Amino acid sequence: MIPLRVPDGLVIGALYAPDDAQFLEEDMVLVEFGAYGINVSWHPEHELAGEYFVTLYHGDWSNRLHSFATSDADLVKRFIEDTTRRFASGRPVAAFTAASDETIVSQKIEGSRRAYELV
C-alpha cells in the first residue's frame, strides 16, 4: 500500500503499487475533497500489464474535468497529493474551461509515459 497525504479529504480504498495483481482492482481508491473527487482504477483488473486510470471530477462522475492513464504509481500519488493540497490552500482545483486564464492540470507526453504538471 502506498500512503497518501491528503489534507481535508476522505480516502476510500488504497493506492497499491503495480507489483501484486491481487490488489490491482477497478475500484482502487476514491479521494473526495469538497465538491471534487479523484477516482483511481486499474485496467485490466488484476493484470500486472495494466495501467492506472485517474479521473478528476466535480460534483459527480458525469462532470469529469481531467483524466489520464499511467503505469507510474508515484505519478498517481503526486497528482492526488498536489491536487488536494491545492484545494486545501484555497487555490482553484480545476480550471479547464476555455474562458479560464489558468490551466491547473496539463498533460505532456514524454515518449510512452504520460505526465501532468500543475501550473
Residue, then its C-alpha position, 0 to 999 in steps of 0.5 A: m500500500i502506498p500512503l497518501r497525504v491528503p489534507d481535508g479529504l476522505v480516502i476510500g480504498a488504497l493506492y497499491a503499487p503495480d507489483d501484486a495483481q491481487f490488489l490491482e482492482e477497478d475500484m482502487v481508491l476514491v479521494e473526495f475533497g469538497a465538491y471534487g473527487i479523484n477516482v483511481s482504477w486499474h485496467p485490466e483488473h488484476e493484470l500486472a500489464g495494466e495501467y492506472f486510470v485517474t479521473l478528476y471530477h466535480g460534483d459527480w462522475s458525469n462532470r469529469l474535468h481531467s483524466f489520464a492513464t499511467s503505469d507510474a504509481d508515484l505519478v498517481k500519488r503526486f497528482i492526488e497529493d498536489t491536487t488536494r493540497r491545492f484545494a486545501s490552500g484555497r487555490p482553484v482545483a480545476a480550471f479547464t474551461a476555455a474562458s479560464d486564464e489558468t490551466i491547473v492540470s496539463q498533460k505532456i507526453e514524454g515518449s510512452r509515459r504520460a505526465y501532468e504538471l500543475v501550473 
